[in-house]
C-alpha cells in the first residue's frame, strides 16, 4: 500500500499547512529535522542517516483547528495503527478527512544550520542507483490527533464495532453531526506526525566540472512510498 499525502486545495490560506508537508507513516519520535531517508525504485522508504543540526521549536497556538486532506482508508488505518483490522485501501479512491493536532509544536532548522552538517556528509554519502534522497527540514509534533471521518470511511476501517473500545491504541470514537464521526487518538508521548522534506539532488558541477554537486531542492509533488524493512 503506497503512502502519500496532498492538500485538497491548490493554495493554502494563512494558518493552514502549506504544500509539501507529508504525514509520517506512523507518529514517531525517531525522525527529527536532519533525518535523511531514501525512496528506492520500488517506492520503498528507508532511513539513511540522522544529522544533528541546531533545531528550534515552538508551539503553534494560532494554527487552524481542523484542516482537510484526501487520504485512502488504508493510510488512515496505518496512521492509527489499525492495520490488523484489515482496512482496505479503497482502491485508488480517496476520502476527505478532517484532522486536528492537539497542542501542535513546530520543529525546524535554518538554512545555515542544515548546510553546516549536510554538506560535509554529502561529500562522502553513498548514492544508490534508482534511489531518491531527502532530508527532513521541519516536523510538526502533537500530543494527540482527532480525525473527523464519514460513516463510509469508518466502515472501511472495520466499522464502529471494530474501532470503538480500542483503548490500548489510545483511540476514542464519538458520533458527531449526521454521518460524521470524531476519532481521537491520544499518544503516550509527544510525537511527530508531519514532516516537510527537501530532496537531495544535483544542483550543479563541482570545481573543475568533474563531480556533480549535490544540494537541496524543494519537493513540489506528493511522495508515495511503502515502509521498507530496516
PAPA-76686 format. One record per atom (N, C-alpha, C): residue number from 1; residue in three letters; atom name; x, y, z. Coordinates in steps of 0.05 Angstrom, whole numbers, plus 5000, padded with zeros to 4 digits. Atoms other than C-alpha are relative to their C-alpha. Last residue first. Layout:
PAPA-76686
NUM	ALA	CA	X	Y	Z .
...
This chain:
PAPA-76686
230	UNK	N	4973	4990	4993 .
230	UNK	CA	5308	4966	5162 .
230	UNK	C	5021	4978	4999 .
229	UNK	N	4990	5012	4976 .
229	UNK	CA	5248	4936	5126 .
229	UNK	C	5029	5010	5005 .
228	UNK	N	4982	5022	5005 .
228	UNK	CA	5219	4985	5076 .
228	UNK	C	5009	4988	5027 .
227	UNK	N	4978	5001	4981 .
227	UNK	CA	5158	5029	5091 .
227	UNK	C	5017	4975	4995 .
226	UNK	N	5007	5019	4979 .
226	UNK	CA	5115	5037	5029 .
226	UNK	C	5025	4999	5018 .
225	UNK	N	4981	5021	4992 .
225	UNK	CA	5122	5100	4988 .
225	UNK	C	4986	4979	5017 .
224	UNK	N	5014	5025	4995 .
224	UNK	CA	5089	5158	4952 .
224	UNK	C	5021	4978	5007 .
223	UNK	N	4984	5024	5000 .
223	UNK	CA	5115	5229	4953 .
223	UNK	C	4983	4976	5006 .
222	UNK	N	5003	5019	4978 .
222	UNK	CA	5069	5286	4934 .
222	UNK	C	5018	4976	4997 .
221	UNK	N	5022	5020	5006 .
221	UNK	CA	5097	5336	4884 .
221	UNK	C	4999	4981	5023 .
220	UNK	N	5023	4986	5012 .
220	UNK	CA	5138	5401	4893 .
220	UNK	C	4977	4981	4993 .
219	UNK	N	5017	5022	5009 .
219	UNK	CA	5192	5377	4940 .
219	UNK	C	4974	5012	4990 .
218	UNK	N	5026	5003	4988 .
218	UNK	CA	5241	5436	4945 .
218	UNK	C	4985	4976	4988 .
217	UNK	N	5020	4990	5018 .
217	UNK	CA	5314	5424	4924 .
217	UNK	C	4972	4996	5013 .
216	UNK	N	5028	5004	4992 .
216	UNK	CA	5374	5415	4969 .
216	UNK	C	4981	5013	4980 .
215	UNK	N	5012	4980	4983 .
215	UNK	CA	5445	5405	4944 .
215	UNK	C	4971	4994	5006 .
214	UNK	N	5027	5006	4989 .
214	UNK	CA	5491	5357	4909 .
214	UNK	C	4991	5023	5018 .
213	UNK	N	5005	4989	4973 .
213	UNK	CA	5549	5379	4865 .
213	UNK	C	4971	4994	5008 .
212	UNK	N	5026	4986	4998 .
212	UNK	CA	5565	5333	4807 .
212	UNK	C	4997	5010	5029 .
211	UNK	N	5019	5013	4983 .
211	UNK	CA	5639	5318	4800 .
211	UNK	C	4974	5016	5002 .
210	UNK	N	4998	5029	5001 .
210	UNK	CA	5688	5333	4744 .
210	UNK	C	4979	4985	5017 .
209	UNK	N	5021	5013	5016 .
209	UNK	CA	5669	5404	4728 .
209	UNK	C	5001	4970	4999 .
208	UNK	N	4988	5014	5022 .
208	UNK	CA	5735	5431	4754 .
208	UNK	C	4980	4986	4982 .
207	UNK	N	4976	4986	5010 .
207	UNK	CA	5703	5450	4820 .
207	UNK	C	5013	4983	4978 .
206	UNK	N	4980	4992	4981 .
206	UNK	CA	5636	5417	4827 .
206	UNK	C	5023	5014	4987 .
205	UNK	N	4974	5014	5002 .
205	UNK	CA	5581	5417	4775 .
205	UNK	C	5019	5010	5022 .
204	UNK	N	4979	4988	5018 .
204	UNK	CA	5510	5438	4790 .
204	UNK	C	5025	4983	5000 .
203	UNK	N	5007	4972	5004 .
203	UNK	CA	5447	5427	4833 .
203	UNK	C	5021	5014	4983 .
202	UNK	N	4979	4984	5013 .
202	UNK	CA	5446	5351	4834 .
202	UNK	C	4990	5029	4996 .
201	UNK	N	4998	5005	5029 .
201	UNK	CA	5394	5324	4883 .
201	UNK	C	5022	5017	4988 .
200	UNK	N	4971	4998	5005 .
200	UNK	CA	5379	5318	4957 .
200	UNK	C	5005	4992	4971 .
199	UNK	N	4986	5021	5015 .
199	UNK	CA	5304	5330	4960 .
199	UNK	C	5030	5006	4998 .
198	UNK	N	4988	4988	5024 .
198	UNK	CA	5274	5374	5015 .
198	UNK	C	5015	4977	4986 .
197	UNK	N	4974	5009	5010 .
197	UNK	CA	5225	5345	5065 .
197	UNK	C	5010	5019	4978 .
196	UNK	N	4995	4985	5025 .
196	UNK	CA	5170	5377	5108 .
196	UNK	C	5027	4992	4990 .
195	UNK	N	4973	4990	5005 .
195	UNK	CA	5145	5330	5162 .
195	UNK	C	5001	5014	4973 .
194	UNK	N	4997	4989	5027 .
194	UNK	CA	5081	5310	5196 .
194	UNK	C	5029	5009	4996 .
193	UNK	N	5020	5012	5017 .
193	UNK	CA	5061	5268	5257 .
193	UNK	C	5003	5010	4971 .
192	UNK	N	5001	4986	5026 .
192	UNK	CA	5119	5278	5304 .
192	UNK	C	4980	4987	4982 .
191	UNK	N	4989	5014	5023 .
191	UNK	CA	5104	5250	5373 .
191	UNK	C	4998	5018	4976 .
190	UNK	N	5001	4983	5023 .
190	UNK	CA	5093	5278	5443 .
190	UNK	C	5014	4987	4977 .
189	UNK	N	4981	4978	4997 .
189	UNK	CA	5085	5219	5490 .
189	UNK	C	4997	5018	4975 .
188	UNK	N	4987	5005	4973 .
188	UNK	CA	5036	5161	5501 .
188	UNK	C	5020	5022	5006 .
187	UNK	N	4974	5012	5002 .
187	UNK	CA	4995	5190	5443 .
187	UNK	C	5012	4996	5028 .
186	UNK	N	4981	4988	4982 .
186	UNK	CA	4920	5203	5448 .
186	UNK	C	5026	4985	4998 .
185	UNK	N	4978	5018	4991 .
185	UNK	CA	4880	5183	5387 .
185	UNK	C	5019	5016	5018 .
184	UNK	N	4977	4987	4986 .
184	UNK	CA	4813	5215	5373 .
184	UNK	C	5020	4980	5009 .
183	UNK	N	4984	5022	4991 .
183	UNK	CA	4762	5190	5321 .
183	UNK	C	5026	5013	5012 .
182	UNK	N	4974	4991	4991 .
182	UNK	CA	4706	5240	5311 .
182	UNK	C	5015	4977	5011 .
181	UNK	N	4990	5009	4974 .
181	UNK	CA	4649	5213	5270 .
181	UNK	C	5026	5013	5006 .
180	UNK	N	4972	4992	4995 .
180	UNK	CA	4606	5242	5214 .
180	UNK	C	5008	4991	5028 .
179	UNK	N	4982	5013	5019 .
179	UNK	CA	4541	5215	5184 .
179	UNK	C	5029	5005	5004 .
178	UNK	N	5011	5023	5016 .
178	UNK	CA	4496	5265	5219 .
178	UNK	C	5021	4989	4981 .
177	UNK	N	5024	4993	5016 .
177	UNK	CA	4536	5311	5265 .
177	UNK	C	4993	4976	4982 .
176	UNK	N	5004	4971	5001 .
176	UNK	CA	4585	5279	5314 .
176	UNK	C	4974	5006	4985 .
175	UNK	N	5017	4992	5023 .
175	UNK	CA	4589	5207	5337 .
175	UNK	C	4996	5030	5001 .
174	UNK	N	5025	4987	4992 .
174	UNK	CA	4647	5191	5383 .
174	UNK	C	4986	5009	4976 .
173	UNK	N	5018	4994	5022 .
173	UNK	CA	4706	5143	5377 .
173	UNK	C	4975	5013	5012 .
172	UNK	N	5027	4995	4989 .
172	UNK	CA	4764	5141	5426 .
172	UNK	C	4982	5010	4977 .
171	UNK	N	5022	4991	5017 .
171	UNK	CA	4831	5111	5408 .
171	UNK	C	4974	5004	5014 .
170	UNK	N	5006	4972	4994 .
170	UNK	CA	4892	5107	5453 .
170	UNK	C	4978	5012	4984 .
169	UNK	N	4987	4984	5021 .
169	UNK	CA	4914	5042	5419 .
169	UNK	C	4996	5030	5005 .
168	UNK	N	4972	5006	5000 .
168	UNK	CA	4900	5002	5482 .
168	UNK	C	5015	5015	4979 .
167	UNK	N	4986	4982	4981 .
167	UNK	CA	4833	5038	5487 .
167	UNK	C	5030	4995	5000 .
166	UNK	N	4972	5007	5002 .
166	UNK	CA	4807	5003	5426 .
166	UNK	C	5017	5018	5016 .
165	UNK	N	4990	5016	4977 .
165	UNK	CA	4735	5009	5451 .
165	UNK	C	5029	4992	4998 .
164	UNK	N	5007	4990	4974 .
164	UNK	CA	4704	5032	5385 .
164	UNK	C	5011	4981	5022 .
163	UNK	N	4982	4978	4992 .
163	UNK	CA	4742	5012	5322 .
163	UNK	C	4994	5009	5029 .
162	UNK	N	4971	5008	5000 .
162	UNK	CA	4712	4943	5309 .
162	UNK	C	5018	5021	5011 .
161	UNK	N	4996	5020	4980 .
161	UNK	CA	4640	4960	5330 .
161	UNK	C	5029	4992	5002 .
160	UNK	N	5002	4988	4974 .
160	UNK	CA	4640	5026	5291 .
160	UNK	C	5006	4979	5022 .
159	UNK	N	5027	4995	4989 .
159	UNK	CA	4662	4993	5227 .
159	UNK	C	5002	5010	5029 .
158	UNK	N	5009	5022	4984 .
158	UNK	CA	4727	4960	5205 .
158	UNK	C	4973	5004	5012 .
157	UNK	N	4981	5005	4979 .
157	UNK	CA	4767	5018	5177 .
157	UNK	C	4991	4977	5018 .
156	UNK	N	4976	5012	5012 .
156	UNK	CA	4728	5014	5112 .
156	UNK	C	5022	4995	5021 .
155	UNK	N	5005	5028	5008 .
155	UNK	CA	4664	5024	5151 .
155	UNK	C	5024	4987	4988 .
154	UNK	N	4999	5016	4976 .
154	UNK	CA	4693	5086	5184 .
154	UNK	C	4994	4971	4994 .
153	UNK	N	4972	5006	4994 .
153	UNK	CA	4706	5113	5115 .
153	UNK	C	5003	4984	5025 .
152	UNK	N	4989	5017	5021 .
152	UNK	CA	4633	5106	5096 .
152	UNK	C	5029	4993	5006 .
151	UNK	N	5009	5027	4993 .
151	UNK	CA	4609	5135	5162 .
151	UNK	C	5011	4980	4980 .
150	UNK	N	5027	5007	5007 .
150	UNK	CA	4650	5198	5146 .
150	UNK	C	4993	4971	5009 .
149	UNK	N	5003	5017	5023 .
149	UNK	CA	4712	5220	5183 .
149	UNK	C	4971	4994	4995 .
148	UNK	N	5029	4997	5004 .
148	UNK	CA	4734	5275	5231 .
148	UNK	C	4994	4986	4974 .
147	UNK	N	5008	5003	5028 .
147	UNK	CA	4804	5253	5254 .
147	UNK	C	4969	5002	4999 .
146	UNK	N	5029	5007	5004 .
146	UNK	CA	4829	5278	5321 .
146	UNK	C	4995	5000	4970 .
145	UNK	N	5013	4992	5025 .
145	UNK	CA	4903	5276	5337 .
145	UNK	C	4971	4992	5000 .
144	UNK	N	5023	5016	5009 .
144	UNK	CA	4940	5274	5403 .
144	UNK	C	4991	5011	4973 .
143	UNK	N	5006	5019	4978 .
143	UNK	CA	5002	5301	5439 .
143	UNK	C	4977	4982	4993 .
142	UNK	N	5025	4996	4986 .
142	UNK	CA	5028	5335	5376 .
142	UNK	C	4998	4980	5022 .
141	UNK	N	5005	5020	4979 .
141	UNK	CA	5091	5345	5335 .
141	UNK	C	4973	5006	5014 .
140	UNK	N	5021	4991	4981 .
140	UNK	CA	5101	5382	5270 .
140	UNK	C	4994	4977	5019 .
139	UNK	N	5020	5019	4991 .
139	UNK	CA	5166	5370	5233 .
139	UNK	C	4979	5015	5016 .
138	UNK	N	5018	4992	4979 .
138	UNK	CA	5214	5412	5192 .
138	UNK	C	4982	4977	5007 .
137	UNK	N	4994	4972	4992 .
137	UNK	CA	5274	5403	5146 .
137	UNK	C	4983	5009	5024 .
136	UNK	N	5022	4988	4986 .
136	UNK	CA	5274	5327	5136 .
136	UNK	C	5008	5028	5010 .
135	UNK	N	4994	4993	4972 .
135	UNK	CA	5326	5308	5085 .
135	UNK	C	4976	5014	5012 .
134	UNK	N	5014	4977	4988 .
134	UNK	CA	5312	5270	5021 .
134	UNK	C	5011	5006	5028 .
133	UNK	N	4992	4994	4973 .
133	UNK	CA	5345	5220	4974 .
133	UNK	C	4988	5026	5010 .
132	UNK	N	5002	4972	4995 .
132	UNK	CA	5317	5188	4911 .
132	UNK	C	5005	5005	5030 .
131	UNK	N	5009	4991	4974 .
131	UNK	CA	5341	5119	4892 .
131	UNK	C	4998	5030	5001 .
130	UNK	N	5029	5001	5000 .
130	UNK	CA	5348	5088	4823 .
130	UNK	C	4988	5006	5028 .
129	UNK	N	5014	4996	5025 .
129	UNK	CA	5422	5076	4834 .
129	UNK	C	4970	4997	5004 .
128	UNK	N	5009	5024	5013 .
128	UNK	CA	5448	5081	4905 .
128	UNK	C	4984	5007	4975 .
127	UNK	N	5025	4997	5015 .
127	UNK	CA	5487	5142	4927 .
127	UNK	C	4993	4974	4986 .
126	UNK	N	5003	5020	5021 .
126	UNK	CA	5539	5132	4982 .
126	UNK	C	4973	5003	4986 .
125	UNK	N	5024	5017	5000 .
125	UNK	CA	5548	5196	5022 .
125	UNK	C	5000	4981	4976 .
124	UNK	N	4993	5028	4997 .
124	UNK	CA	5620	5221	5027 .
124	UNK	C	4976	4981	4999 .
123	UNK	N	4974	5005	5014 .
123	UNK	CA	5616	5293	5003 .
123	UNK	C	5008	4971	5002 .
122	UNK	N	5005	5005	5029 .
122	UNK	CA	5542	5295	5022 .
122	UNK	C	5026	4993	4986 .
121	UNK	N	5009	5028	5003 .
121	UNK	CA	5561	5288	5096 .
121	UNK	C	4996	4993	4971 .
120	UNK	N	4979	5020	4995 .
120	UNK	CA	5604	5350	5096 .
120	UNK	C	4991	4972	4996 .
119	UNK	N	4980	4999	5021 .
119	UNK	CA	5548	5390	5062 .
119	UNK	C	5024	4981	5005 .
118	UNK	N	5007	5016	5023 .
118	UNK	CA	5493	5366	5109 .
118	UNK	C	5022	5000	4979 .
117	UNK	N	4996	5029	4995 .
117	UNK	CA	5521	5388	5176 .
117	UNK	C	4995	4984	4975 .
116	UNK	N	4975	5004	4984 .
116	UNK	CA	5534	5463	5163 .
116	UNK	C	5004	4970	5005 .
115	UNK	N	4977	5002	5018 .
115	UNK	CA	5481	5463	5108 .
115	UNK	C	5026	4994	5015 .
114	UNK	N	5001	5025	5014 .
114	UNK	CA	5426	5447	5158 .
114	UNK	C	5024	4997	4982 .
113	UNK	N	4996	5022	4982 .
113	UNK	CA	5446	5503	5206 .
113	UNK	C	5000	4973	4986 .
112	UNK	N	4972	5001	4992 .
112	UNK	CA	5455	5556	5152 .
112	UNK	C	5005	4975	5018 .
111	UNK	N	4984	5007	5024 .
111	UNK	CA	5387	5542	5120 .
111	UNK	C	5030	4996	5009 .
110	UNK	N	4996	4979	5019 .
110	UNK	CA	5353	5542	5188 .
110	UNK	C	5017	4990	4977 .
109	UNK	N	4972	4992	5000 .
109	UNK	CA	5324	5483	5226 .
109	UNK	C	5005	5021	4978 .
108	UNK	N	4988	4993	5025 .
108	UNK	CA	5252	5469	5245 .
108	UNK	C	5030	5007	5003 .
107	UNK	N	4971	5002	4997 .
107	UNK	CA	5208	5439	5298 .
107	UNK	C	5012	5006	4973 .
106	UNK	N	4985	5001	5025 .
106	UNK	CA	5134	5461	5301 .
106	UNK	C	5030	4999	5006 .
105	UNK	N	4974	4987	4998 .
105	UNK	CA	5092	5445	5362 .
105	UNK	C	5015	4996	4974 .
104	UNK	N	4980	5002	5021 .
104	UNK	CA	5018	5428	5360 .
104	UNK	C	5025	5016	5006 .
103	UNK	N	4975	4987	4990 .
103	UNK	CA	4980	5422	5426 .
103	UNK	C	5022	4998	4979 .
102	UNK	N	5002	4990	4973 .
102	UNK	CA	4928	5375	5397 .
102	UNK	C	5027	5010	5009 .
101	UNK	N	4978	5006	4983 .
101	UNK	CA	4930	5368	5321 .
101	UNK	C	4995	5012	5028 .
100	UNK	N	4992	4979	4981 .
100	UNK	CA	4864	5367	5284 .
100	UNK	C	5023	4990	5017 .
99	UNK	N	4983	5008	4977 .
99	UNK	CA	4843	5326	5224 .
99	UNK	C	5007	5025	5016 .
98	UNK	N	4992	4976	4985 .
98	UNK	CA	4789	5329	5170 .
98	UNK	C	5017	4990	5024 .
97	UNK	N	4996	5003	4971 .
97	UNK	CA	4788	5271	5122 .
97	UNK	C	5008	5026	5012 .
96	UNK	N	4994	4975	4986 .
96	UNK	CA	4761	5271	5051 .
96	UNK	C	5001	4995	5030 .
95	UNK	N	5022	4988	4985 .
95	UNK	CA	4764	5202	5020 .
95	UNK	C	5009	5025	5014 .
94	UNK	N	4992	4986	4976 .
94	UNK	CA	4810	5176	4966 .
94	UNK	C	4975	5012	5013 .
93	UNK	N	5018	4979	4992 .
93	UNK	CA	4793	5124	4914 .
93	UNK	C	5009	5012	5027 .
92	UNK	N	4986	4975	5005 .
92	UNK	CA	4852	5086	4885 .
92	UNK	C	4982	5024	5010 .
91	UNK	N	4990	4998	5027 .
91	UNK	CA	4828	5021	4914 .
91	UNK	C	5015	5025	4997 .
90	UNK	N	5020	4987	5017 .
90	UNK	CA	4792	5035	4979 .
90	UNK	C	5008	5002	4971 .
89	UNK	N	4991	4974	5009 .
89	UNK	CA	4855	5020	5017 .
89	UNK	C	4980	5014	4983 .
88	UNK	N	4993	4999	5028 .
88	UNK	CA	4820	4964	5054 .
88	UNK	C	5010	5028	4993 .
87	UNK	N	5013	4978	5015 .
87	UNK	CA	4822	4960	5129 .
87	UNK	C	5009	5001	4971 .
86	UNK	N	5004	5007	5028 .
86	UNK	CA	4845	4892	5152 .
86	UNK	C	4986	5021	4984 .
85	UNK	N	5029	5002	5005 .
85	UNK	CA	4834	4906	5226 .
85	UNK	C	4994	4993	4970 .
84	UNK	N	5010	5027	4993 .
84	UNK	CA	4906	4888	5239 .
84	UNK	C	4970	4997	4995 .
83	UNK	N	4996	5019	5022 .
83	UNK	CA	4928	4950	5201 .
83	UNK	C	4989	4973	5006 .
82	UNK	N	5023	5019	5003 .
82	UNK	CA	4895	4993	5254 .
82	UNK	C	5004	4980	4978 .
81	UNK	N	4990	5026	4990 .
81	UNK	CA	4957	5031	5280 .
81	UNK	C	4978	4978	4997 .
80	UNK	N	5013	5006	4974 .
80	UNK	CA	4921	5098	5274 .
80	UNK	C	5010	4973	5011 .
79	UNK	N	4995	4978	4981 .
79	UNK	CA	4967	5125	5219 .
79	UNK	C	4989	4993	5028 .
78	UNK	N	4972	5002	4992 .
78	UNK	CA	4965	5057	5185 .
78	UNK	C	5006	5022	5020 .
77	UNK	N	4996	5024	4983 .
77	UNK	CA	4889	5055	5184 .
77	UNK	C	5029	4998	5010 .
76	UNK	N	5011	4993	4974 .
76	UNK	CA	4886	5126	5157 .
76	UNK	C	5004	4977	5019 .
75	UNK	N	4981	4981	4989 .
75	UNK	CA	4932	5105	5100 .
75	UNK	C	4991	5009	5028 .
74	UNK	N	4976	5015	4991 .
74	UNK	CA	4890	5044	5086 .
74	UNK	C	5020	5018	5013 .
73	UNK	N	5006	5012	4974 .
73	UNK	CA	4827	5087	5082 .
73	UNK	C	5024	4985	5012 .
72	UNK	N	5012	5026	5002 .
72	UNK	CA	4858	5128	5026 .
72	UNK	C	4995	4989	5028 .
71	UNK	N	4984	5023	4993 .
71	UNK	CA	4870	5201	5041 .
71	UNK	C	4985	4974	4994 .
70	UNK	N	5012	5023	5013 .
70	UNK	CA	4846	5269	5017 .
70	UNK	C	5018	4976	5005 .
69	UNK	N	4984	5014	5020 .
69	UNK	CA	4864	5325	5064 .
69	UNK	C	4984	4978	4988 .
68	UNK	N	5012	5021	5016 .
68	UNK	CA	4826	5376	5106 .
68	UNK	C	5020	4989	4980 .
67	UNK	N	4992	4998	5027 .
67	UNK	CA	4848	5420	5164 .
67	UNK	C	4989	4976	4984 .
66	UNK	N	5003	5024	5017 .
66	UNK	CA	4814	5428	5231 .
66	UNK	C	5010	5007	4972 .
65	UNK	N	5009	5023	4984 .
65	UNK	CA	4834	5476	5287 .
65	UNK	C	4998	4975	4983 .
64	UNK	N	5028	5006	5004 .
64	UNK	CA	4874	5525	5245 .
64	UNK	C	4993	4974	5014 .
63	UNK	N	5005	5018	5022 .
63	UNK	CA	4942	5540	5275 .
63	UNK	C	4971	4993	4999 .
62	UNK	N	5017	4988	5020 .
62	UNK	CA	4945	5601	5320 .
62	UNK	C	4993	4982	4977 .
61	UNK	N	5028	4996	4990 .
61	UNK	CA	4971	5563	5380 .
61	UNK	C	4981	5011	4980 .
60	UNK	N	5014	4986	5021 .
60	UNK	CA	5033	5539	5342 .
60	UNK	C	4971	5004	5008 .
59	UNK	N	5028	5006	5004 .
59	UNK	CA	5081	5520	5397 .
59	UNK	C	4988	5016	4978 .
58	UNK	N	5019	4983	4986 .
58	UNK	CA	5156	5527	5389 .
58	UNK	C	4972	4993	4994 .
57	UNK	N	5028	5010	4997 .
57	UNK	CA	5217	5491	5366 .
57	UNK	C	4983	5019	5015 .
56	UNK	N	5017	4983	4984 .
56	UNK	CA	5286	5510	5340 .
56	UNK	C	4972	4987	5001 .
55	UNK	N	5029	5000	5005 .
55	UNK	CA	5335	5458	5316 .
55	UNK	C	4986	5019	5019 .
54	UNK	N	5014	4984	4980 .
54	UNK	CA	5411	5462	5310 .
54	UNK	C	4971	5002	4993 .
53	UNK	N	4999	4970	5002 .
53	UNK	CA	5431	5408	5262 .
53	UNK	C	4988	5013	5024 .
52	UNK	N	5007	4987	4975 .
52	UNK	CA	5445	5336	5283 .
52	UNK	C	5003	5030	4998 .
51	UNK	N	4983	4978	4994 .
51	UNK	CA	5445	5291	5222 .
51	UNK	C	4991	5014	5026 .
50	UNK	N	5012	4979	4984 .
50	UNK	CA	5409	5224	5223 .
50	UNK	C	5021	5021	5006 .
49	UNK	N	4982	4987	4980 .
49	UNK	CA	5426	5176	5169 .
49	UNK	C	4985	5021	5015 .
48	UNK	N	4972	5003	5008 .
48	UNK	CA	5394	5130	5116 .
48	UNK	C	5019	5010	5023 .
47	UNK	N	4984	4980	4987 .
47	UNK	CA	5322	5116	5136 .
47	UNK	C	5029	4995	4994 .
46	UNK	N	4981	5008	4980 .
46	UNK	CA	5288	5073	5084 .
46	UNK	C	5013	5024	5013 .
45	UNK	N	4987	4978	4986 .
45	UNK	CA	5226	5083	5041 .
45	UNK	C	5017	4988	5022 .
44	UNK	N	4996	5008	4972 .
44	UNK	CA	5204	5032	4989 .
44	UNK	C	5016	5022	5014 .
43	UNK	N	5014	4982	4982 .
43	UNK	CA	5178	5062	4924 .
43	UNK	C	5000	4990	5029 .
42	UNK	N	5025	5014	4994 .
42	UNK	CA	5202	5003	4882 .
42	UNK	C	4983	5016	5020 .
41	UNK	N	5015	5002	5025 .
41	UNK	CA	5257	5046	4851 .
41	UNK	C	4974	4986	5003 .
40	UNK	N	4987	5014	5022 .
40	UNK	CA	5282	5066	4920 .
40	UNK	C	4981	4997	4976 .
39	UNK	N	5022	5015	5012 .
39	UNK	CA	5259	5121	4967 .
39	UNK	C	5011	4986	4976 .
38	UNK	N	5001	5005	5029 .
38	UNK	CA	5314	5148	5011 .
38	UNK	C	4975	4985	4993 .
37	UNK	N	5013	5026	5008 .
37	UNK	CA	5317	5179	5080 .
37	UNK	C	5001	4998	4970 .
36	UNK	N	4998	5006	5028 .
36	UNK	CA	5359	5232	5115 .
36	UNK	C	4987	4973	4994 .
35	UNK	N	5002	5028	5007 .
35	UNK	CA	5338	5258	5184 .
35	UNK	C	5002	4997	4969 .
34	UNK	N	4973	5010	5005 .
34	UNK	CA	5362	5329	5197 .
34	UNK	C	5000	4970	4993 .
33	UNK	N	4986	4986	5021 .
33	UNK	CA	5296	5352	5228 .
33	UNK	C	5029	4991	4998 .
32	UNK	N	5000	4971	4997 .
32	UNK	CA	5271	5297	5274 .
32	UNK	C	5012	5014	4976 .
31	UNK	N	4992	4986	5024 .
31	UNK	CA	5256	5226	5252 .
31	UNK	C	4998	5030	5003 .
30	UNK	N	4974	5009	5011 .
30	UNK	CA	5254	5177	5310 .
30	UNK	C	5010	5016	4976 .
29	UNK	N	4980	4983	4986 .
29	UNK	CA	5199	5205	5355 .
29	UNK	C	5027	4995	4988 .
28	UNK	N	4974	5010	4994 .
28	UNK	CA	5143	5178	5310 .
28	UNK	C	5016	5020	5017 .
27	UNK	N	4989	4980	4982 .
27	UNK	CA	5070	5181	5290 .
27	UNK	C	5026	4989	5012 .
26	UNK	N	5010	5003	4973 .
26	UNK	CA	5062	5128	5236 .
26	UNK	C	5011	5023	5016 .
25	UNK	N	5016	5024	5002 .
25	UNK	CA	5071	5131	5160 .
25	UNK	C	4987	4994	5027 .
24	UNK	N	4984	5024	4996 .
24	UNK	CA	5094	5203	5172 .
24	UNK	C	4982	4976	4997 .
23	UNK	N	5002	5016	4976 .
23	UNK	CA	5045	5252	5143 .
23	UNK	C	5022	4979	5001 .
22	UNK	N	5009	5028	5002 .
22	UNK	CA	5071	5297	5088 .
22	UNK	C	4995	4989	5028 .
21	UNK	N	5001	5015	4975 .
21	UNK	CA	5081	5373	5080 .
21	UNK	C	4988	4972	4995 .
20	UNK	N	4975	5013	4996 .
20	UNK	CA	5099	5400	5011 .
20	UNK	C	5001	4983	5026 .
19	UNK	N	4994	5023	5017 .
19	UNK	CA	5043	5450	5006 .
19	UNK	C	5027	4988	5007 .
18	UNK	N	4993	4994	5027 .
18	UNK	CA	5029	5495	5065 .
18	UNK	C	5006	4975	4984 .
17	UNK	N	4974	5012	5008 .
17	UNK	CA	4991	5474	5127 .
17	UNK	C	5006	5007	4971 .
16	UNK	N	5003	5028	5007 .
16	UNK	CA	4937	5524	5146 .
16	UNK	C	5026	4989	4990 .
15	UNK	N	5007	5015	4976 .
15	UNK	CA	4945	5590	5184 .
15	UNK	C	4996	4970	4994 .
14	UNK	N	4982	4996	4978 .
14	UNK	CA	4944	5633	5121 .
14	UNK	C	4990	4985	5025 .
13	UNK	N	5003	4975	4987 .
13	UNK	CA	4901	5603	5066 .
13	UNK	C	5019	5002	5024 .
12	UNK	N	5009	5001	4972 .
12	UNK	CA	4930	5544	5029 .
12	UNK	C	4997	5027	5012 .
11	UNK	N	4986	4980	4984 .
11	UNK	CA	4932	5545	4954 .
11	UNK	C	4989	5000	5028 .
10	UNK	N	4976	4993	5015 .
10	UNK	CA	4914	5487	4908 .
10	UNK	C	5017	5020	5016 .
9	UNK	N	5001	4974	5012 .
9	UNK	CA	4865	5458	4958 .
9	UNK	C	5026	5006	4986 .
8	UNK	N	5023	5000	5018 .
8	UNK	CA	4857	5384	4972 .
8	UNK	C	4999	5027	4985 .
7	UNK	N	5021	4981	4993 .
7	UNK	CA	4927	5381	5000 .
7	UNK	C	4977	4998	4980 .
6	UNK	N	5000	4975	5014 .
6	UNK	CA	4969	5320	4990 .
6	UNK	C	4977	5017	5008 .
5	UNK	N	5016	4980	4988 .
5	UNK	CA	4992	5258	5026 .
5	UNK	C	5000	5024	4982 .
4	UNK	N	4996	4973	5011 .
4	UNK	CA	5022	5193	5003 .
4	UNK	C	4981	5019	5014 .
3	UNK	N	5007	4979	4982 .
3	UNK	CA	5032	5122	5027 .
3	UNK	C	5005	5027	4987 .
2	UNK	N	4984	4976	5002 .
2	UNK	CA	5032	5065	4978 .
2	UNK	C	4989	5021	5019 .
1	UNK	N	5017	4976	5000 .
1	UNK	CA	5000	5000	5000 .
1	UNK	C	5017	5025	5000 .
